[in-house]
Amino acid sequence: MLRVGLIGIGHGRTLMQANLPEYDYLQMRVTALCDVDEARLAGAVEEYGVRAATTDYKELARRDDVDIVGVYSPGPVHASQILAALDAGKHVMVTKSMVYSMEEAERVVEAVDRTGLTLLVTQTMRGDAKHMESKRLCDSGALGELLLGEASYIHDLRPVYAKTPWRTEAPQDLLLGGACHPIDALRWFMGDVEEVHCYGLRGGVAANYPQEDNFVINLRFASGRIGRVAALCGVVHPPALPMNGLGIYGAKGSIVDGRVRLDPDGAVPMREYDITFPGAKRGHGAEMIVMMRHMADCVTNGAKPWVGAREGARVVATGLACWESMRTGRPARVRNDF
């Protein structure tokens, strides 16, 4: 049984599912908790029966009864907590964005290389069943040569700001902490991003968020493919659109949010169907169950993390290049050599 020490009970609450009877098969349990909010910490201890609790993340990282540290705290403090966990000999699961600067990304990659420990960035679009099946179809060649992709993250963050005021006070970087969802999704299908051109706008819908919260990004991949990202966090959420959208276009077919059209012979009628999983649980909680299963496979069986330290660093580098492009008004190159 893998033992998890969780930093950040608010955002990290989905990891607490591992302690529920219906998820015994995960072979993972949360055994220690850390949060700066003492009342929330006490409530979680009582609700989930976790005996060990602290407000000091370094103390949690040093515990002998912890194999994996889950870093689900505000993004600006990720780097110090990741490094403390790795230096204490613990594997790491970390929410997006892995870190928030190039220097932090370099330090995390070096620490993972030095320790040989597993680091998994839990980019949850990779745990969505319809996106996983879309990737399988693309890898099988059913869509032919992939041409371009588009992905979106549309999330009116006002309710989130009310629960986590640090996001407006810091403020949270919504390219690194929001646009990272669709950026990682397109990297999953298309490979490394070579160049970006980004526009940003402060929508004003969230009156207390002080900087750009809506972004449109064009991407050129090292493969020569192209893509686009819409990360809209300062809008009223439109009807009938998913929070995490994904469209992949190939020479023999296309997939948009799990709806598939295949034209393998270049003839009509084309074959159309929806990727559906009747009875399967959906949403962020279900995606985190997939991520926990994957993390257990990495630690126990040596599987390669879907988004390891280098992949996480490249997503960070893409976001930083987007800021450069916004400020200069020109395309910006993306660093991939980590």
Secondary structure per residue as TSV (DSSP state, phi and psi in degrees):
chain	resnum	aa	ss	phi	psi
A	1	M	-	360.0	123.8
A	2	L	E	-82.5	135.1
A	3	R	E	-108.2	127.7
A	4	V	E	-110.2	131.2
A	5	G	E	-103.0	120.7
A	6	L	E	-103.8	124.4
A	7	I	E	-104.6	115.6
A	8	G	-	99.9	88.3
A	9	I	T	-77.6	-28.3
A	10	G	T	-62.4	-68.9
A	11	H	G	-69.4	-27.4
A	12	G	G	-86.0	5.4
A	13	R	G	-59.6	-28.6
A	14	T	G	-64.8	-23.3
A	15	L	G	-71.1	-23.8
A	16	M	G	-66.8	-14.9
A	17	Q	G	-55.9	-28.0
A	18	A	G	-59.7	-20.4
A	19	N	G	-90.0	-1.4
A	20	L	S	-85.0	145.6
A	21	P	G	-56.6	-34.2
A	22	E	G	-69.6	-10.4
A	23	Y	G	-114.9	31.5
A	24	D	G	-56.8	-32.3
A	25	Y	G	-66.9	-12.9
A	26	L	G	-67.0	-22.1
A	27	Q	-	56.1	39.0
A	28	M	E	-149.5	134.9
A	29	R	E	-137.9	143.8
A	30	V	E	-83.1	118.6
A	31	T	E	-112.5	-10.3
A	32	A	E	-151.0	146.5
A	33	L	E	-128.1	148.7
A	34	C	E	-140.8	131.3
A	35	D	-	-159.7	147.6
A	36	V	S	-79.9	-15.3
A	37	D	-	-90.2	103.2
A	38	E	H	-65.3	-35.6
A	39	A	H	-66.7	-43.5
A	40	R	H	-65.6	-37.4
A	41	L	H	-62.1	-47.4
A	42	A	H	-63.0	-38.7
A	43	G	H	-64.7	-40.7
A	44	A	H	-68.7	-37.9
A	45	V	H	-58.7	-44.4
A	46	E	H	-69.8	-42.9
A	47	E	H	-67.1	-40.0
A	48	Y	H	-108.1	0.3
A	49	G	T	67.4	32.3
A	50	V	-	-89.6	124.4
A	51	R	-	-80.9	-34.5
A	52	A	E	-93.7	127.8
A	53	A	E	-147.2	142.7
A	54	T	E	-154.6	157.8
A	55	T	S	-98.8	3.6
A	56	D	-	-112.0	109.6
A	57	Y	H	-65.6	-29.2
A	58	K	H	-67.5	-36.9
A	59	E	H	-64.5	-42.1
A	60	L	H	-62.2	-43.6
A	61	A	H	-63.2	-27.8
A	62	R	T	-85.3	-6.5
A	63	R	-	-65.0	139.3
A	64	D	T	-73.8	-21.2
A	65	D	T	-96.0	25.9
A	66	V	-	-126.9	126.4
A	67	D	S	-100.3	-34.0
A	68	I	E	-128.9	134.1
A	69	V	E	-103.4	125.1
A	70	G	E	-96.0	116.9
A	71	V	E	-100.6	101.6
A	72	Y	-	-127.9	37.1
A	73	S	S	-93.9	175.7
A	74	P	-	-56.1	141.0
A	75	G	G	-52.3	-40.7
A	76	P	G	-62.4	-16.1
A	77	V	G	-105.3	5.2
A	78	H	H	-57.3	-47.1
A	79	A	H	-58.0	-48.8
A	80	S	H	-63.3	-36.1
A	81	Q	H	-74.7	-39.8
A	82	I	H	-59.9	-48.2
A	83	L	H	-65.6	-38.0
A	84	A	H	-62.2	-40.8
A	85	A	H	-66.3	-47.3
A	86	L	H	-63.0	-42.4
A	87	D	H	-65.1	-24.6
A	88	A	T	-88.3	3.7
A	89	G	T	83.5	23.4
A	90	K	-	-108.6	142.3
A	91	H	E	-69.1	161.8
A	92	V	E	-134.5	131.4
A	93	M	E	-109.1	131.3
A	94	V	E	-136.1	138.1
A	95	T	-	-72.7	164.2
A	96	K	S	-70.3	158.2
A	97	S	S	-74.5	146.8
A	98	M	S	-51.0	-52.0
A	99	V	-	-146.3	-174.9
A	100	Y	S	-128.2	10.5
A	101	S	S	-150.4	162.4
A	102	M	H	-65.5	-40.4
A	103	E	H	-63.2	-41.0
A	104	E	H	-64.4	-41.0
A	105	A	H	-60.3	-44.0
A	106	E	H	-61.2	-42.0
A	107	R	H	-66.2	-39.3
A	108	V	H	-68.3	-44.4
A	109	V	H	-59.3	-44.1
A	110	E	H	-62.0	-41.5
A	111	A	H	-68.0	-38.5
A	112	V	H	-65.3	-43.3
A	113	D	H	-62.0	-42.8
A	114	R	H	-68.3	-39.7
A	115	T	H	-89.5	-24.0
A	116	G	-	72.7	13.3
A	117	L	-	-85.2	163.1
A	118	T	-	-87.2	132.8
A	119	L	E	-124.8	127.0
A	120	L	E	-123.0	122.4
A	121	V	E	-87.9	119.7
A	122	T	-	-85.4	71.4
A	123	Q	-	-74.4	102.5
A	124	T	G	-73.8	-14.6
A	125	M	G	-60.4	-26.3
A	126	R	G	-74.6	-11.8
A	127	G	G	-101.7	5.2
A	128	D	-	-81.4	124.9
A	129	A	H	-57.9	-41.4
A	130	K	H	-70.3	-32.6
A	131	H	H	-72.7	-36.0
A	132	M	H	-63.8	-40.9
A	133	E	H	-69.2	-34.9
A	134	S	H	-61.8	-41.7
A	135	K	H	-64.1	-40.8
A	136	R	H	-61.5	-42.0
A	137	L	H	-62.8	-44.1
A	138	C	H	-63.3	-43.8
A	139	D	H	-65.4	-27.0
A	140	S	H	-75.6	-13.9
A	141	G	T	91.4	4.6
A	142	A	T	-62.6	-29.8
A	143	L	T	-93.1	0.8
A	144	G	-	71.4	-157.6
A	145	E	S	-66.1	126.2
A	146	L	E	-72.7	137.6
A	147	L	E	-108.7	-51.6
A	148	L	E	-156.9	163.5
A	149	G	E	-142.4	155.6
A	150	E	E	-139.1	142.8
A	151	A	E	-144.2	152.3
A	152	S	E	-140.0	151.7
A	153	Y	E	-131.7	105.2
A	154	I	E	-116.4	111.8
A	155	H	-	-151.0	103.7
A	156	D	-	-67.1	107.0
A	157	L	-	-86.2	3.4
A	158	R	H	-56.4	-43.5
A	159	P	H	-65.3	-32.0
A	160	V	H	-69.6	-40.2
A	161	Y	H	-60.1	-38.0
A	162	A	H	-63.1	-34.0
A	163	K	H	-86.0	-29.1
A	164	T	-	-131.2	77.9
A	165	P	T	-62.2	-16.2
A	166	W	H	-58.3	-27.4
A	167	R	H	-65.0	-30.6
A	168	T	H	-93.6	-27.0
A	169	E	H	-78.3	-35.3
A	170	A	T	-64.5	-49.8
A	171	P	T	-83.7	167.4
A	172	Q	-	-65.0	139.3
A	173	D	-	-80.0	110.3
A	174	L	T	-87.0	-3.7
A	175	L	I	-79.1	-47.6
A	176	L	I	-76.0	-32.7
A	177	G	I	-104.2	1.2
A	178	G	I	-133.4	-58.0
A	179	A	I	-63.9	-16.3
A	180	C	H	-58.9	-28.8
A	181	H	H	-59.2	-61.1
A	182	P	H	-68.7	-30.7
A	183	I	H	-61.4	-48.5
A	184	D	H	-63.7	-39.0
A	185	A	H	-60.1	-43.9
A	186	L	H	-70.6	-35.2
A	187	R	H	-61.7	-35.9
A	188	W	H	-56.9	-42.3
A	189	F	H	-90.9	-34.5
A	190	M	H	-108.4	-15.5
A	191	G	-	94.5	-166.0
A	192	D	-	-60.9	141.4
A	193	V	E	-86.9	128.6
A	194	E	E	-94.9	-36.8
A	195	E	E	-152.0	146.2
A	196	V	E	-130.9	153.6
A	197	H	E	-133.3	118.1
A	198	C	E	-124.8	138.7
A	199	Y	E	-117.7	143.9
A	200	G	E	-134.1	153.1
A	201	L	E	-147.8	133.0
A	202	R	-	-82.8	115.3
A	203	G	-	-74.0	-33.6
A	204	G	-	83.9	-3.9
A	205	V	S	-62.3	-44.5
A	206	A	S	-91.0	98.5
A	207	A	T	-63.2	-26.5
A	208	N	T	-94.4	3.2
A	209	Y	-	-92.7	122.6
A	210	P	-	-91.3	-3.1
A	211	Q	S	-139.1	-170.0
A	212	E	-	-58.2	133.4
A	213	D	-	-132.4	9.1
A	214	N	E	-133.7	133.2
A	215	F	E	-138.7	140.5
A	216	V	E	-122.8	126.0
A	217	I	E	-129.0	127.8
A	218	N	E	-97.1	140.4
A	219	L	E	-129.2	140.2
A	220	R	E	-115.8	129.0
A	221	F	E	-93.9	158.4
A	222	A	T	-60.2	-25.9
A	223	S	T	-74.3	-10.4
A	224	G	S	96.3	-10.7
A	225	R	-	-71.4	164.6
A	226	I	E	-126.7	163.5
A	227	G	E	-160.3	172.4
A	228	R	E	-146.1	148.9
A	229	V	E	-128.7	136.7
A	230	A	E	-118.2	118.7
A	231	A	E	-118.8	102.7
A	232	L	E	-117.7	101.1
A	233	C	-	-110.6	-6.9
A	234	G	S	-118.2	47.6
A	235	V	S	-135.6	162.6
A	236	V	-	-77.0	125.5
A	237	H	-	-60.8	125.5
A	238	P	-	-73.8	157.1
A	239	P	T	-72.2	148.1
A	240	A	T	68.2	15.3
A	241	L	-	-116.0	136.0
A	242	P	-	-72.5	158.9
A	243	M	S	-64.0	-43.8
A	244	N	E	-113.8	101.0
A	245	G	E	-100.1	149.8
A	246	L	E	-149.7	126.8
A	247	G	E	-130.0	130.1
A	248	I	E	-124.5	129.4
A	249	Y	E	-119.5	124.7
A	250	G	E	-122.9	175.4
A	251	A	S	-70.0	-20.5
A	252	K	S	-120.3	5.6
A	253	G	E	173.9	171.4
A	254	S	E	-141.2	150.7
A	255	I	E	-130.5	127.9
A	256	V	E	-131.0	112.5
A	257	D	T	49.7	44.2
A	258	G	T	86.0	-2.9
A	259	R	E	-96.3	126.2
A	260	V	E	-116.0	136.4
A	261	R	E	-130.2	120.6
A	262	L	E	-113.5	136.6
A	263	D	-	-136.7	63.7
A	264	P	T	-63.8	-25.3
A	265	D	T	-105.8	4.7
A	266	G	S	69.1	26.9
A	267	A	-	-129.0	162.4
A	268	V	S	-110.5	154.6
A	269	P	S	-76.6	146.6
A	270	M	-	-82.3	158.7
A	271	R	E	-90.6	127.4
A	272	E	E	-126.3	142.1
A	273	Y	E	-162.9	164.6
A	274	D	E	-105.6	139.8
A	275	I	-	-81.4	107.4
A	276	T	-	-129.9	153.8
A	277	F	-	-133.6	83.7
A	278	P	T	-55.8	132.4
A	279	G	T	82.5	-10.6
A	280	A	-	-76.0	143.6
A	281	K	-	-71.3	145.5
A	282	R	-	-123.8	174.4
A	283	G	S	94.9	-179.4
A	284	H	H	-61.2	-39.0
A	285	G	H	-60.9	-43.6
A	286	A	H	-65.6	-39.3
A	287	E	H	-63.1	-36.0
A	288	M	H	-71.9	-28.9
A	289	I	H	-62.4	-43.5
A	290	V	H	-60.0	-43.2
A	291	M	H	-64.6	-39.4
A	292	M	H	-67.0	-38.6
A	293	R	H	-62.1	-41.3
A	294	H	H	-66.2	-42.0
A	295	M	H	-61.5	-42.5
A	296	A	H	-61.0	-38.9
A	297	D	H	-65.0	-39.6
A	298	C	H	-63.5	-47.8
A	299	V	H	-72.8	-41.4
A	300	T	H	-82.7	-39.6
A	301	N	H	-114.3	-0.2
A	302	G	-	77.8	20.2
A	303	A	-	-63.5	152.2
A	304	K	-	-79.9	129.3
A	305	P	-	-58.9	137.4
A	306	W	T	-59.8	-42.0
A	307	V	T	-129.2	93.0
A	308	G	-	-88.3	-165.5
A	309	A	H	-61.5	-42.7
A	310	R	H	-70.4	-41.6
A	311	E	H	-62.7	-42.6
A	312	G	H	-60.8	-40.5
A	313	A	H	-64.7	-36.6
A	314	R	H	-70.1	-33.0
A	315	V	H	-65.9	-43.4
A	316	V	H	-59.0	-46.0
A	317	A	H	-61.5	-35.1
A	318	T	H	-66.3	-43.9
A	319	G	H	-62.8	-41.2
A	320	L	H	-66.0	-36.4
A	321	A	H	-65.7	-33.4
A	322	C	H	-63.6	-41.4
A	323	W	H	-61.9	-41.5
A	324	E	H	-60.6	-43.8
A	325	S	H	-63.7	-41.7
A	326	M	H	-61.0	-42.6
A	327	R	H	-74.3	-31.4
A	328	T	H	-95.4	-20.2
A	329	G	T	76.9	13.8
A	330	R	S	-128.1	162.0
A	331	P	-	-60.3	151.4
A	332	A	E	-129.4	140.3
A	333	R	E	-76.8	150.1
A	334	V	-	-109.2	130.7
A	335	R	-	-77.8	131.9
A	336	N	-	-125.3	-3.5
A	337	D	-	-88.2	75.6
A	338	F	-	-109.3	360.0
